[in-house]
Amino acid sequence: MASRLGRNYRYSLGEDIRLVTKRALLSVTLAGKGEDRELNVRKARLAMMDVELSLRLLSDLKVLPDKRYVYFLEMAEDIIRQLSNWERSLSKNKEGAGVPSPP
């Protein structure tokens, strides 16, 4: 995506999106390996929300065409939705871990 942005935005917002997306991917990878899952899933979700805001800014500045904005926004929303579900599942498992199940 960053290669198609204008030079002024490629090295600012485009690079920010790239770095934040990489951070989100790292958090998902660490959560998948079981390292502080709830915290890493939350970090990934917040990073993707940051990407979503950057995409909105690019769209508002008329740097990103509407079709590409919608495409990237839908992908980001799908990822955020999945991470939210994963986070909710982890918190349910954490709450239910201390309570014995009924016979």
C-alpha positions, 0 to 999 in steps of 0.5 A, a space after each residue: 500500500 505504501 508504495 502507491 501513496 504520494 511521496 509526502 505521505 509514503 514516508 510518514 503515514 505509510 511508514 507508520 501504518 507499516 510499523 504499527 501493522 508489524 507490531 500488531 503481527 508480532 503481538 498476535 504471534 506472541 499471543 499464539 505462542 502463549 506468552 501473556 495472551 490477553 495483554 498481547 491480544 489487547 496490544 494487537 487490537 489497539 494497534 489495528 485501531 491505530 491503523 484504522 485511524 491512519 487509513 481514515 486520515 489518508 482518506 480524509 486527506 484524499 490521498 487514498 482513493 475511496 475503493 482502496 480505503 473501503 478495502 483496507 478498512 474492511 480488512 482492518 475491521 475484520 481483524 479487529 473483530 477477530 481480536 475482540 472475540 479472542 480477547 473476550 474468549 480469553 477473559 471468559 476462560 480466565 473468569 471461569 478458571 477459578 470457579 468449579 464447574 457444576 456437577 
